[in-house]
Amino acid sequence: MFNPFDQKPMLLGDTIMDWEKMYPKPYSKMNVDPYTKTRVILMNGIEVESILFLHQFHRNCTNNELRRDLAMLRRSEQQQQKRINWLSPIDETPLETTIGYEHLAVDLTAWLAQNEPNPYVKQTLDFALLEDFDHLYRYANLLNFDKNVPAHNLVQDYVEITPGRPTISEHRHPNEAIRFYVDFKTADIQTKLNTLIITAAEQQTMNFYMNIGPTYYNDLGRQLYQEIAMIEEQHVSQYGSLLDPNCTWLENLLLHQYMECYLYYSFYQTEVDPNIKLILESHLEQEIAHLHRAADLLAMYENKHWSTVVPGPFPKLLNFHDTKNYVRDVMYHQTELTADYVHLKHINDLPDNHGFFWYQNAVNHDISMVPSHVVITEHQNKFGNDYRSEVDVHPVNSLRNRRVDNTEIGRSKSRVPQFV
């Protein structure tokens, strides 16, 4: 298995790119493989996370020599972020890009859950998986309603488009977003990587919706982005709470650089676009240099060897693939789950005075004003039913009706069986 510590790193100065190299040839939105797009979106989010982390480290560090090292790493990461993010073509609309964000969220979360050795972390991934899956369905209905563009043309049937846990049921009290943190000293490296990756990915989605949402050209779209951006805040809080707060800044620096090397190497193995494959290879070489410098800094300032934080060889490589059956199984078993502090429970098992119901009443007391519900009813009014792309009937009986948007499942107590 590939070990980035066995590689001879380039000089950090050689990671700096000129403008010609930094400005890439964008992919074609009509011909791009959906997984090429998800890889681009994820690596943009990973680079943004690295940059934000380095800024926070810088602001919490008193040693100017170390801050200069961080500045050099951050400048190189900034160039990589610009190169990756500018792969998005000029003619791709923000909503079309959003479909890619939610496709990424579904298949990334499903892959991580399927390859997660920690049962508690896996449970957390499965829980949020159904919520991002529903976001894809809501945005796809907006795209079809506003532009008459079927989203399955963008995802090419790699993922289904159908309701998950309805977005209206996802609004929970802030207390319920906090999970137990993982002890990184004893955790499997796959768990460390999975938690870092999903936190960065959801953070990028949150940031994207916070910034792009107000620019949508009509109120319906602006309101939908606003609502789902609030759910992304919950997801970032939930996943971020899994990260070990006992790690030092320099241990975290090494973890971030190792994660970047792992992802660039993983995606270099499977990328089908020759131009983007070269970019991934180039960034891998740069990240290996960053990783080696992070290891040097850890040894210099904390007298720790990199092997106390990460192993050398990578674990199983991340490889996007069809996860439809897995998602369907999770939907069948978990649609009616909600959070109860650090645990998950069936909605029927919450006491009537639970904070979930208080928060639901505070934000969703007028269902006719909830954007994620309105966008479906508007589509149903215009076309007679909602927009879906399914391989079979929905696994949850109560979510099969295409003429009525279900606003109760996972939100209100019910004694009626929801599954068949």
C-alpha positions as CSV (number, residue, x, y, z in Angstrom):
1,M,0.0,0.0,0.0
2,F,1.2,3.5,-0.8
3,N,3.1,5.2,2.0
4,P,3.5,9.0,1.5
5,F,6.3,9.1,4.1
6,D,8.4,6.8,1.8
7,Q,8.2,9.4,-1.0
8,K,11.0,12.0,-1.5
9,P,9.2,15.3,-1.2
10,M,9.7,18.3,-3.5
11,L,10.9,21.5,-2.1
12,L,8.1,23.6,-0.6
13,G,9.1,26.5,-2.9
14,D,8.5,24.3,-5.9
15,T,4.9,23.8,-4.9
16,I,4.1,27.4,-5.8
17,M,2.4,27.7,-9.2
18,D,2.3,30.6,-11.8
19,W,-1.0,31.9,-13.1
20,E,-1.0,29.8,-16.2
21,K,-0.7,26.6,-14.2
22,M,-3.1,27.7,-11.5
23,Y,-5.9,28.5,-14.0
24,P,-7.2,25.1,-15.3
25,K,-9.2,24.0,-18.2
26,P,-12.7,23.5,-16.8
27,Y,-14.6,20.3,-17.3
28,S,-17.6,20.2,-19.7
29,K,-20.9,20.2,-17.8
30,M,-22.5,18.2,-20.6
31,N,-19.9,15.5,-20.8
32,V,-18.4,15.3,-17.3
33,D,-18.7,12.1,-15.4
34,P,-20.7,12.7,-12.3
35,Y,-18.0,11.2,-10.1
36,T,-15.5,13.6,-11.6
37,K,-17.6,16.4,-10.5
38,T,-18.0,15.0,-7.0
39,R,-14.3,14.5,-6.7
40,V,-13.7,18.2,-7.7
41,I,-16.4,19.4,-5.2
42,L,-14.9,17.3,-2.4
43,M,-11.3,18.3,-3.0
44,N,-12.4,22.0,-3.0
45,G,-14.0,21.5,0.4
46,I,-10.9,19.6,1.7
47,E,-8.7,22.5,0.5
48,V,-11.0,25.1,2.1
49,E,-10.9,23.1,5.4
50,S,-7.1,23.0,5.3
51,I,-6.9,26.8,4.7
52,L,-9.4,27.6,7.5
53,F,-7.6,25.3,9.9
54,L,-4.3,27.0,9.1
55,H,-5.8,30.4,9.6
56,Q,-7.1,29.3,13.0
57,F,-3.8,27.8,13.9
58,H,-2.0,31.0,12.9
59,R,-4.4,33.1,15.1
60,N,-3.7,30.8,18.1
61,C,0.0,30.6,17.8
62,T,2.6,33.0,19.4
63,N,5.7,31.7,17.6
64,N,6.4,33.8,14.5
65,E,8.8,31.2,13.0
66,L,6.1,28.6,13.2
67,R,3.5,31.1,11.8
68,R,5.8,31.7,8.8
69,D,5.8,27.9,8.2
70,L,2.0,27.9,8.4
71,A,1.9,30.9,6.0
72,M,3.9,29.0,3.4
73,L,1.7,25.9,3.6
74,R,-1.4,28.0,3.5
75,R,-0.3,29.9,0.4
76,S,0.3,26.6,-1.4
77,E,-3.1,25.3,-0.2
78,Q,-4.8,28.5,-1.4
79,Q,-3.4,28.0,-4.9
80,Q,-4.6,24.4,-5.0
81,Q,-8.0,25.4,-3.9
82,K,-8.3,28.0,-6.7
83,R,-7.1,25.5,-9.2
84,I,-9.6,22.9,-8.1
85,N,-12.6,25.2,-7.7
86,W,-12.0,26.9,-11.0
87,L,-12.5,23.6,-12.8
88,S,-16.2,24.4,-12.6
89,P,-17.2,25.8,-16.0
90,I,-18.7,29.2,-16.6
91,D,-22.0,27.9,-18.0
92,E,-22.7,25.7,-15.0
93,T,-25.4,27.3,-12.9
94,P,-25.2,27.4,-9.1
95,L,-28.2,25.1,-8.8
96,E,-26.6,22.6,-11.2
97,T,-23.5,22.7,-9.0
98,T,-25.8,22.2,-6.0
99,I,-27.1,19.0,-7.5
100,G,-23.4,17.9,-7.6
101,Y,-22.9,18.9,-3.9
102,E,-25.8,16.8,-2.8
103,H,-24.9,13.9,-5.0
104,L,-21.4,14.0,-3.3
105,A,-23.0,14.2,0.1
106,V,-25.1,11.0,-0.6
107,D,-22.4,8.8,-2.1
108,L,-19.6,10.1,0.1
109,T,-21.5,9.5,3.3
110,A,-22.7,6.1,2.2
111,W,-19.1,5.0,1.3
112,L,-17.7,6.3,4.6
113,A,-20.5,4.5,6.5
114,Q,-19.9,1.3,4.7
115,N,-16.2,1.5,5.5
116,E,-16.5,2.8,9.1
117,P,-15.2,0.4,11.8
118,N,-16.6,2.5,14.7
119,P,-20.3,1.6,15.2
120,Y,-21.1,5.0,16.8
121,V,-19.5,7.0,14.0
122,K,-21.2,4.7,11.4
123,Q,-24.6,5.4,13.1
124,T,-23.9,9.1,12.9
125,L,-23.1,8.9,9.2
126,D,-26.2,6.8,8.4
127,F,-28.4,9.3,10.3
128,A,-27.3,12.3,8.3
129,L,-27.2,10.3,5.0
130,L,-31.0,10.3,4.8
131,E,-31.1,14.1,5.3
132,D,-28.6,14.9,2.5
133,F,-30.5,12.4,0.3
134,D,-33.7,14.4,0.9
135,H,-31.9,17.7,0.1
136,L,-31.0,16.3,-3.3
137,Y,-34.7,15.5,-3.9
138,R,-35.8,19.1,-2.9
139,Y,-33.2,20.8,-5.0
140,A,-34.0,18.5,-8.0
141,N,-37.6,19.5,-7.7
142,L,-36.6,23.2,-7.7
143,L,-34.4,22.7,-10.8
144,N,-37.2,20.9,-12.7
145,F,-39.8,23.5,-11.5
146,D,-37.8,26.5,-12.4
147,K,-35.8,25.4,-15.5
148,N,-37.6,22.1,-16.6
149,V,-34.2,20.4,-16.2
150,P,-34.3,16.8,-15.0
151,A,-31.6,16.4,-12.4
152,H,-31.1,12.7,-13.3
153,N,-29.4,14.0,-16.5
154,L,-26.8,15.6,-14.3
155,V,-26.2,12.6,-11.9
156,Q,-26.7,10.1,-14.8
157,D,-28.7,7.6,-12.6
158,Y,-25.7,7.1,-10.3
159,V,-28.0,8.0,-7.4
160,E,-31.7,8.0,-7.0
161,I,-33.8,11.2,-6.5
162,T,-36.6,10.5,-4.1
163,P,-37.6,11.6,-0.6
164,G,-35.4,10.7,2.4
165,R,-36.0,11.9,5.9
166,P,-38.1,14.9,5.0
167,T,-36.2,18.2,5.5
168,I,-39.0,19.5,7.6
169,S,-38.3,16.7,10.1
170,E,-34.6,17.5,10.3
171,H,-34.9,20.7,12.3
172,R,-33.7,19.8,15.8
173,H,-32.8,21.7,19.0
174,P,-29.1,22.7,18.9
175,N,-28.4,20.4,21.9
176,E,-29.1,17.4,19.7
177,A,-26.3,18.2,17.2
178,I,-23.6,17.3,19.7
179,R,-22.1,13.8,19.7
180,F,-19.5,11.9,21.7
181,Y,-16.0,12.7,20.4
182,V,-13.7,9.9,19.2
183,D,-10.4,9.2,21.0
184,F,-7.9,9.6,18.2
185,K,-5.2,8.0,20.2
186,T,-6.9,4.6,20.0
187,A,-9.1,5.1,16.9
188,D,-8.6,3.2,13.6
189,I,-7.0,5.4,11.0
190,Q,-10.1,4.9,8.8
191,T,-12.2,6.5,11.5
192,K,-9.8,9.5,11.8
193,L,-9.9,10.0,8.1
194,N,-13.7,9.5,7.8
195,T,-14.5,12.0,10.5
196,L,-12.1,14.6,9.1
197,I,-13.3,14.1,5.5
198,I,-17.1,14.3,6.3
199,T,-16.6,17.4,8.5
200,A,-14.7,19.2,5.7
201,A,-17.3,18.1,3.1
202,E,-20.3,19.3,5.1
203,Q,-18.6,22.5,6.1
204,Q,-18.0,23.3,2.4
205,T,-21.7,22.6,1.6
206,M,-22.7,24.9,4.5
207,N,-20.4,27.7,3.3
208,F,-21.5,27.3,-0.3
209,Y,-25.2,27.6,0.6
210,M,-24.6,30.5,3.0
211,N,-23.0,32.4,0.2
212,I,-24.8,31.3,-3.0
213,G,-28.3,31.1,-1.5
214,P,-29.1,34.9,-1.5
215,T,-28.0,35.1,-5.2
216,Y,-30.8,32.8,-6.4
217,Y,-33.1,34.7,-8.8
218,N,-36.4,34.1,-7.1
219,D,-37.8,33.9,-3.5
220,L,-38.6,30.2,-3.7
221,G,-35.0,29.2,-4.4
222,R,-33.6,31.8,-1.9
223,Q,-35.8,30.4,0.8
224,L,-34.9,26.7,0.0
225,Y,-31.2,27.5,0.2
226,Q,-31.7,29.3,3.5
227,E,-33.5,26.4,5.1
228,I,-31.1,23.7,3.9
229,A,-28.1,25.9,4.9
230,M,-29.5,25.7,8.4
231,I,-29.5,21.9,8.3
232,E,-25.9,22.0,7.0
233,E,-25.1,24.0,10.2
234,Q,-26.5,21.1,12.2
235,H,-24.5,18.5,10.2
236,V,-21.2,20.4,10.6
237,S,-21.8,20.7,14.4
238,Q,-22.7,17.0,14.5
239,Y,-19.7,15.8,12.6
240,G,-17.3,18.3,14.1
241,S,-18.2,17.1,17.5
242,L,-16.8,13.6,16.6
243,L,-13.3,15.1,16.2
244,D,-10.9,14.6,19.1
245,P,-10.5,18.0,20.9
246,N,-7.5,16.6,22.7
247,C,-5.3,16.6,19.6
248,T,-2.7,19.4,19.6
249,W,-2.5,21.9,16.8
250,L,0.5,20.2,15.3
251,E,-1.1,16.8,15.5
252,N,-4.1,18.2,13.7
253,L,-1.8,19.7,11.1
254,L,-0.3,16.3,10.4
255,L,-3.8,14.7,10.2
256,H,-5.0,17.3,7.7
257,Q,-2.0,16.8,5.4
258,Y,-2.2,13.1,5.7
259,M,-6.0,13.3,4.8
260,E,-5.2,15.4,1.7
261,C,-2.5,13.0,0.5
262,Y,-4.9,10.1,1.0
263,L,-7.7,11.7,-1.0
264,Y,-5.5,12.9,-3.8
265,Y,-4.0,9.5,-4.1
266,S,-7.4,7.8,-4.0
267,F,-8.9,10.0,-6.6
268,Y,-5.8,9.8,-8.9
269,Q,-6.4,6.1,-9.1
270,T,-10.0,6.4,-10.4
271,E,-10.2,9.7,-12.2
272,V,-11.3,9.3,-15.9
273,D,-10.7,12.8,-17.1
274,P,-7.0,13.0,-18.3
275,N,-6.7,16.7,-17.6
276,I,-8.1,16.5,-14.1
277,K,-6.0,13.3,-13.4
278,L,-2.9,15.3,-14.1
279,I,-4.0,18.0,-11.6
280,L,-4.7,15.4,-9.0
281,E,-1.2,13.9,-9.5
282,S,0.4,17.3,-9.3
283,H,-1.5,18.2,-6.1
284,L,-0.5,14.8,-4.5
285,E,3.1,15.6,-5.1
286,Q,2.6,19.0,-3.5
287,E,0.7,17.6,-0.5
288,I,3.5,15.0,0.1
289,A,5.8,18.0,0.6
290,H,3.3,19.6,3.0
291,L,3.0,16.3,4.9
292,H,6.7,16.0,5.3
293,R,7.0,19.5,6.6
294,A,4.1,18.9,9.0
295,A,6.0,15.9,10.3
296,D,9.2,18.0,10.7
297,L,7.2,20.6,12.7
298,L,5.7,18.0,15.0
299,A,9.1,16.6,15.8
300,M,10.6,20.1,16.2
301,Y,8.1,21.6,18.5
302,E,6.5,18.6,20.3
303,N,9.3,16.0,20.0
304,K,6.8,13.5,18.5
305,H,7.3,11.2,15.6
306,W,4.6,11.2,12.9
307,S,3.9,7.5,13.5
308,T,2.4,8.4,16.9
309,V,-0.4,10.2,15.0
310,V,-0.9,8.4,11.7
311,P,0.4,5.1,10.2
312,G,2.5,5.3,7.1
313,P,0.5,3.3,4.5
314,F,-2.9,4.4,3.5
315,P,-6.0,2.3,4.5
316,K,-8.6,1.3,1.9
317,L,-8.8,4.0,-0.8
318,L,-11.9,6.1,-1.2
319,N,-13.7,5.0,-4.4
320,F,-17.0,6.5,-5.4
321,H,-19.5,3.9,-6.6
322,D,-23.2,3.2,-6.8
323,T,-24.7,3.1,-3.2
324,K,-28.4,2.9,-4.1
325,N,-29.1,-0.4,-2.3
326,Y,-27.3,0.7,0.8
327,V,-29.2,4.0,0.9
328,R,-32.5,2.1,0.4
329,D,-31.7,-0.2,3.3
330,V,-30.9,2.8,5.6
331,M,-34.1,4.5,4.6
332,Y,-36.2,1.4,5.3
333,H,-34.8,1.1,8.8
334,Q,-34.0,4.7,9.9
335,T,-36.3,7.3,8.4
336,E,-38.2,7.8,11.6
337,L,-35.1,8.2,13.8
338,T,-34.2,11.5,15.4
339,A,-31.6,12.7,17.9
340,D,-31.8,12.6,21.7
341,Y,-28.7,14.3,22.9
342,V,-25.8,12.0,22.0
343,H,-28.1,9.1,21.0
344,L,-30.6,8.3,18.2
345,K,-34.2,7.3,19.0
346,H,-37.4,6.6,17.1
347,I,-39.6,9.7,17.1
348,N,-42.3,7.7,19.0
349,D,-39.8,7.1,21.9
350,L,-39.3,10.8,22.7
351,P,-41.2,12.3,25.6
352,D,-43.8,14.9,24.7
353,N,-41.8,17.7,26.3
354,H,-38.6,16.9,24.4
355,G,-36.7,19.8,23.0
356,F,-37.2,18.4,19.5
357,F,-40.9,19.2,19.6
358,W,-40.3,22.7,21.1
359,Y,-37.8,23.5,18.3
360,Q,-40.1,22.2,15.6
361,N,-42.9,24.4,16.9
362,A,-40.6,27.4,17.0
363,V,-39.4,27.1,13.3
364,N,-42.1,25.0,11.6
365,H,-45.3,26.1,13.3
366,D,-46.7,27.2,10.0
367,I,-46.0,24.3,7.6
368,S,-47.2,26.3,4.6
369,M,-44.2,28.6,5.1
370,V,-41.5,25.8,5.2
371,P,-39.5,26.2,1.9
372,S,-38.6,22.5,1.5
373,H,-42.3,21.6,1.7
374,V,-43.4,24.6,-0.5
375,V,-41.0,23.6,-3.4
376,I,-42.6,20.2,-3.6
377,T,-46.2,21.4,-3.4
378,E,-45.4,24.0,-6.1
379,H,-44.0,21.3,-8.3
380,Q,-47.0,19.1,-7.6
381,N,-49.4,21.9,-8.5
382,K,-47.6,22.7,-11.7
383,F,-47.0,19.1,-13.0
384,G,-49.4,17.0,-11.0
385,N,-46.8,15.2,-9.0
386,D,-43.3,15.6,-7.6
387,Y,-40.0,15.0,-9.6
388,R,-38.3,11.7,-8.9
389,S,-35.8,9.3,-10.5
390,E,-36.3,5.9,-8.8
391,V,-35.1,2.3,-9.6
392,D,-38.1,0.8,-7.7
393,V,-41.0,1.8,-5.5
394,H,-39.9,3.8,-2.4
395,P,-38.9,1.5,0.5
396,V,-41.0,3.6,2.9
397,N,-44.7,3.2,2.2
398,S,-45.6,6.6,3.6
399,L,-43.3,8.3,1.1
400,R,-44.6,6.7,-2.0
401,N,-47.4,9.2,-2.7
402,R,-46.1,11.6,-5.4
403,R,-49.1,14.0,-5.1
404,V,-48.8,14.7,-1.4
405,D,-45.6,15.8,0.4
406,N,-45.4,14.0,3.7
407,T,-44.6,16.5,6.5
408,E,-45.3,14.2,9.5
409,I,-42.9,11.2,9.2
410,G,-39.9,11.5,11.5
411,R,-41.5,14.7,12.9
412,S,-44.7,13.7,14.6
413,K,-45.5,10.7,16.8
414,S,-47.5,8.1,14.9
415,R,-48.8,4.6,15.7
416,V,-49.4,3.8,12.1
417,P,-46.7,1.5,10.6
418,Q,-44.7,3.4,8.0
419,F,-43.0,0.5,6.4
420,V,-44.0,-2.5,4.4
